Amino acid sequence: MRVKMILPALQEAESPYWRPIKYSLFPPLGLATLAAYFSENDDVEIQDQHIEKLKLDDTPDLVCIQVYVTNAYRAYKIADEYRRRGVYVVMGGLHVTSLPDEAALHADTLILGPGEEAFPRFIKDLREGHPQKRYVASWRSIENIPPVRRDLIKGEKYFVPNSLVVSRGCPHHCDFCYKDAFYSEGKSFYTRKVDDALAEIDSLPGRHLYFLDDHLLGNPHFASELFEGMRGMGRVFQSASTVAAVQNGNLIEKAAEAGLRSLFLGFETFSPDNLRSSNKLQNLSKDYVAAVERLHSLGIMINGSFVFGLDHDDKDVFRRTVDWGIEHSITTATFHILTPYPGTRLFQQMERDGRITSYDWSKYDTRTVVYKTLGLTAEELKQGYEWAYRNFYSWSNIFKASFGHDNIKQQLAHLFYMGGWKKFEPFWNFMIQYGNLNRMLPVLENLLANTNGHKTKST
């Protein structure tokens, strides 16, 4: 069987905000994971439109397409073209799971939710000539799954090809989170076996790893054993977690000893009312400053996530957020305009209240206002969001945040990481265009390896 697996580019690829470096970081690990369920006699290819031009004039036996909200229309167009030529099309992903009736108009089969059990069942049925229209996992587990087909990934085109996943989902249930709908029909958080995770880590070349888990510290027992097993491997790695997990026992210290050097952390908002209304209860009564200082003392850089446009926000929220991030030396910040993704409780509530102003999924990019706002006008929200990015990444604030550390190595690491991420776009674009992006990985490895734990200057 000839199989093509496609990740269409997000709609943002055609917008002035498009940053090729951001979407050339990680290979399509989800597709490579599912590719492992085909037989060795199948001819399987993975194409990622973020790093290559799609070839759509062929006629494989099967096309598999991964769909997110802002690539949905592009995915549907690709699917329609293949189906017009008689090619069997299967779709899966976050958007398909959220809106299966919409997606069903463009596919022969849908995989709803995680695919580790449902996808191989679909392949078996397809080979036997009786595939179903929809498949939902009857059980959920990532134990004893086949190795990811990394041989199908064009690793040289990605900045951090050593991405991996050792858990699925998240133990928390925030109202605005897109992932909650994806796991709604069964277990919403589960892990691999520690020994299997360590074996995969050991098989990956180089020093750098990026755990794409939504919450690497979500199961403290699993995470503790994982970090114990990683000690002495000489790895440096990045991942995501929560403020609460950072403050839980000594787990973050074990992570640092294992090589954790950068953490995506969901602060989201400083307002207790916003946290309650979003069901982000794990952040309530948490000391953000204490969490930041603990991470900095361990030499862990922080990518802070912040959401603007929650119902209790006012006009000053942008300045307060940027000032706080710079004052406390947050290395990078990811700002979002609140987006009511279809399938989430936030979307359902806003739709009931008549607050959804657009059903154009290409606008659901966390940069565009698609709902009736409270406290701020839509224009104020958009302008404030853009102001926050400009000011946080101004050279003056980059230097100010960098020198908030009193350790020279942390100062330099912060400066190069923060400045390099936002201020050298032409260089990154050049490296991507000529297929040399992966050659920069040793620079990242050395940068992360030399952060060195030390206290941040008190303010």
Secondary structure in CASP SS format (residue, H / E / C, confidence):
PFRMAT SS
TARGET T0000
AUTHOR 0000-0000-0000
METHOD secondary structure of the structure
MODEL  1
M C 1.00
R E 1.00
V E 1.00
K E 1.00
M E 1.00
I E 1.00
L E 1.00
P C 1.00
A C 1.00
L C 1.00
Q H 1.00
E H 1.00
A H 1.00
E H 1.00
S C 1.00
P C 1.00
Y C 1.00
W C 1.00
R C 1.00
P C 1.00
I C 1.00
K H 1.00
Y H 1.00
S H 1.00
L C 1.00
F C 1.00
P C 1.00
P C 1.00
L H 1.00
G H 1.00
L H 1.00
A H 1.00
T H 1.00
L H 1.00
A H 1.00
A C 1.00
Y C 1.00
F C 1.00
S C 1.00
E C 1.00
N C 1.00
D C 1.00
D E 1.00
V E 1.00
E E 1.00
I E 1.00
Q E 1.00
D E 1.00
Q C 1.00
H C 1.00
I C 1.00
E C 1.00
K C 1.00
L C 1.00
K C 1.00
L C 1.00
D C 1.00
D C 1.00
T C 1.00
P C 1.00
D C 1.00
L E 1.00
V E 1.00
C E 1.00
I E 1.00
Q E 1.00
V C 1.00
Y C 1.00
V H 1.00
T H 1.00
N H 1.00
A H 1.00
Y H 1.00
R H 1.00
A H 1.00
Y H 1.00
K H 1.00
I H 1.00
A H 1.00
D H 1.00
E H 1.00
Y H 1.00
R H 1.00
R H 1.00
R C 1.00
G C 1.00
V C 1.00
Y E 1.00
V E 1.00
V E 1.00
M E 1.00
G E 1.00
G C 1.00
L H 1.00
H H 1.00
V H 1.00
T H 1.00
S H 1.00
L C 1.00
P H 1.00
D H 1.00
E H 1.00
A H 1.00
A H 1.00
L H 1.00
H H 1.00
A C 1.00
D C 1.00
T E 1.00
L E 1.00
I E 1.00
L E 1.00
G C 1.00
P C 1.00
G C 1.00
E C 1.00
E C 1.00
A H 1.00
F H 1.00
P H 1.00
R H 1.00
F H 1.00
I H 1.00
K H 1.00
D H 1.00
L H 1.00
R H 1.00
E H 1.00
G C 1.00
H C 1.00
P C 1.00
Q C 1.00
K C 1.00
R E 1.00
Y E 1.00
V E 1.00
A C 1.00
S C 1.00
W C 1.00
R C 1.00
S C 1.00
I C 1.00
E C 1.00
N C 1.00
I C 1.00
P C 1.00
P C 1.00
V C 1.00
R C 1.00
R H 1.00
D H 1.00
L H 1.00
I C 1.00
K C 1.00
G H 1.00
E H 1.00
K H 1.00
Y C 1.00
F C 1.00
V C 1.00
P C 1.00
N C 1.00
S E 1.00
L E 1.00
V C 1.00
V C 1.00
S E 1.00
R E 1.00
G E 1.00
C C 1.00
P C 1.00
H C 1.00
H C 1.00
C C 1.00
D C 1.00
F C 1.00
C C 1.00
Y C 1.00
K H 1.00
D H 1.00
A H 1.00
F H 1.00
Y C 1.00
S C 1.00
E C 1.00
G C 1.00
K C 1.00
S C 1.00
F E 1.00
Y E 1.00
T E 1.00
R C 1.00
K C 1.00
V H 1.00
D H 1.00
D H 1.00
A H 1.00
L H 1.00
A H 1.00
E H 1.00
I H 1.00
D H 1.00
S H 1.00
L C 1.00
P C 1.00
G C 1.00
R C 1.00
H E 1.00
L E 1.00
Y E 1.00
F E 1.00
L C 1.00
D C 1.00
D C 1.00
H C 1.00
L C 1.00
L C 1.00
G C 1.00
N C 1.00
P H 1.00
H H 1.00
F H 1.00
A H 1.00
S H 1.00
E H 1.00
L H 1.00
F H 1.00
E H 1.00
G H 1.00
M H 1.00
R C 1.00
G C 1.00
M C 1.00
G C 1.00
R C 1.00
V E 1.00
F E 1.00
Q E 1.00
S E 1.00
A E 1.00
S E 1.00
T C 1.00
V H 1.00
A H 1.00
A H 1.00
V H 1.00
Q C 1.00
N C 1.00
G C 1.00
N C 1.00
L H 1.00
I H 1.00
E H 1.00
K H 1.00
A H 1.00
A H 1.00
E H 1.00
A H 1.00
G C 1.00
L E 1.00
R E 1.00
S E 1.00
L E 1.00
F E 1.00
L E 1.00
G E 1.00
F E 1.00
E E 1.00
T C 1.00
F C 1.00
S C 1.00
P H 1.00
D H 1.00
N H 1.00
L H 1.00
R H 1.00
S H 1.00
S C 1.00
N C 1.00
K C 1.00
L H 1.00
Q H 1.00
N H 1.00
L C 1.00
S C 1.00
K C 1.00
D C 1.00
Y H 1.00
V H 1.00
A H 1.00
A H 1.00
V H 1.00
E H 1.00
R H 1.00
L H 1.00
H H 1.00
S H 1.00
L C 1.00
G C 1.00
I C 1.00
M E 1.00
I E 1.00
N E 1.00
G E 1.00
S E 1.00
F E 1.00
V E 1.00
F E 1.00
G C 1.00
L C 1.00
D C 1.00
H C 1.00
D C 1.00
D C 1.00
K C 1.00
D C 1.00
V H 1.00
F H 1.00
R H 1.00
R H 1.00
T H 1.00
V H 1.00
D H 1.00
W H 1.00
G H 1.00
I H 1.00
E H 1.00
H C 1.00
S C 1.00
I C 1.00
T C 1.00
T E 1.00
A E 1.00
T E 1.00
F E 1.00
H E 1.00
I E 1.00
L C 1.00
T C 1.00
P C 1.00
Y C 1.00
P C 1.00
G C 1.00
T C 1.00
R H 1.00
L H 1.00
F H 1.00
Q H 1.00
Q H 1.00
M H 1.00
E H 1.00
R H 1.00
D C 1.00
G C 1.00
R C 1.00
I E 1.00
T C 1.00
S C 1.00
Y C 1.00
D C 1.00
W H 1.00
S H 1.00
K H 1.00
Y C 1.00
D C 1.00
T C 1.00
R C 1.00
T C 1.00
V C 1.00
V C 1.00
Y E 1.00
K C 1.00
T C 1.00
L C 1.00
G C 1.00
L C 1.00
T C 1.00
A H 1.00
E H 1.00
E H 1.00
L H 1.00
K H 1.00
Q H 1.00
G H 1.00
Y H 1.00
E H 1.00
W H 1.00
A H 1.00
Y H 1.00
R H 1.00
N H 1.00
F H 1.00
Y C 1.00
S C 1.00
W H 1.00
S H 1.00
N H 1.00
I H 1.00
F H 1.00
K H 1.00
A H 1.00
S H 1.00
F C 1.00
G C 1.00
H E 1.00
D C 1.00
N C 1.00
I H 1.00
K H 1.00
Q H 1.00
Q H 1.00
L H 1.00
A H 1.00
H H 1.00
L H 1.00
F H 1.00
Y H 1.00
M H 1.00
G H 1.00
G H 1.00
W H 1.00
K H 1.00
K H 1.00
F C 1.00
E H 1.00
P H 1.00
F H 1.00
W H 1.00
N H 1.00
F H 1.00
M H 1.00
I H 1.00
Q H 1.00
Y C 1.00
G C 1.00
N C 1.00
L H 1.00
N H 1.00
R H 1.00
M H 1.00
L H 1.00
P H 1.00
V H 1.00
L H 1.00
E H 1.00
N H 1.00
L H 1.00
L H 1.00
A H 1.00
N C 1.00
T C 1.00
N C 1.00
G C 1.00
H C 1.00
K C 1.00
T E 1.00
K C 1.00
S C 1.00
T C 1.00
END
